[in-house]
């Protein structure tokens, strides 16, 4: 699995701490930012989403101050189902099980390293349940047409 990871300046430090946690799940592609200098989060959301789009097994992780901006930006891309998770894993698990989320968004100012790590772990270790949820995912895809 390819895992595309990016953060803006507010999420840079958390991204650096989470990168080693992602390595066991696949090939990690860090597309930036590579410092805490001010940048625009939509630019980095685009890089991750373009990597994930069209690749069923690819996943993404986006981090900004609250996770909201990255989530909004990511969900503008066809085929991207980005989930903002900051509760230590409950929403990350359900985002995978029920929504087949392929991008995890985190807020560095809303989460501790422990909570963010738990969200990452559950996001990457939880499978999509399919079944009744598949019908709903298909409906989501038609909203972008």
N, C-alpha and C positions, 0 to 999 in steps of 0.2 A: 504494500500500500504506500502511495505517495502522500505525504502530509505537508501541506503548504502552510507556513506560519508567518505572520506579520504583526507588527504593532506600530502605533504611532509613538511619539516621544513620551507620552504619559504611560504607555504600556511597555516601553522598552525594558525596564528593569525586571518586570515580571516575566516577560518573554524569555529573557536570558536565563532565568531560574527554571523555567518550565522546559526548555529545549532538551535537557538530558532525560527528562521524564517521558518525552515523546519517542525517543530513539527505539525502544523495544517494539513499538507498534508499526514501524515502517521506515522508509527513506524520508528523512526530514529535509525540507527545502525551506530555508530561512530567506525570505524575500525582503526583509528589512523591517523597520528601519534599523540602522546599525549604530545609533547613538541616541542621546536624549535631546538632540537639537530639534526645535519645533518643525513639524512636518504636517501635511494634510492627510488625515486618516482615509479619505476616499481613494487616494492613490494606492495605498497599501491594501485596502479591501479589494480593489480591482486586480492586483497581482495575484492574490490568493484565489479569488473567484475564477479567474481565467485559468488557473492551474487545475482547479477542481472540476470546472464545467466539462461535461462530456466524458468524464472518467468515473465510472460507477464505484470503483473502490477508493478513489482519492478522497481525502478529507482536508479540512482547513481549520486553523485556529487563528482568531483575530483578537487583538487586545488593544483597548484604548482606556481612557480614564474611567468611563462608566460602562463601556461595552455597547451603549445605545447607538452611538454614531456608526460604529463598525457594523452592527446588526442591521441598521437601516440601509447602509450602503450595500452590504452583501446581498440582502434580499431583493435588490433591484435587478439581479442577474438571473436570467433564465436557468432553471435547473439547480439553483442554490436554495437550500433550506437552512438558513442560519438561525441558531438558537442562542439567546442570551441567557447564560446560566451563572449564578453567583451564590448558590445556596449549599454548596458542598457536594453536589452530585445528584440530588433528587430530580431536578429539572433536566440535567444532562442525560440521565438514564431514560426518562420518559421522552425526551426529545429524540433519542435514537429509537426506542421501542415503538413509539406511536407516530412520529413525524418523519422518520428516516432522515433526520438532520444530518447534513454533510459538512457543516461549518459550525464550530463552537466559538461563541463570542464571550469574552470575559472583560470585566471591569477592574482595572488595577486599584482603583480607589474605593471599590466596594467589597473587595475580597482579600482575605489573607492568603498567603502562600499555601497554607493547609487546605483551605476551601477550594482554591483554584486547582490544586493538585488532585483533590478528590473528584472535581468535575471532569478534569482531563481523563483520569483513570476510568471513570464510569462511562464517559463518552466513547472512549476507544474500546472498551471491553463489553459494550452492550450492542446486541444485534437488533435489527429492525424485525418486529414481530410479523409484519405482513398481514394477511387476513383482511379483516374489515378496514384496517388502516391503509391498505394498498389503494382501495377505492378513493379514499380521501386525498392521498398523495397525487393520484391521477387528476383529481379535480383541481388541486393546487396548480399543477402544470398548465392547465387550460386557462388559468387566470392571466397568464403572461402572453397569451396569443392575441 
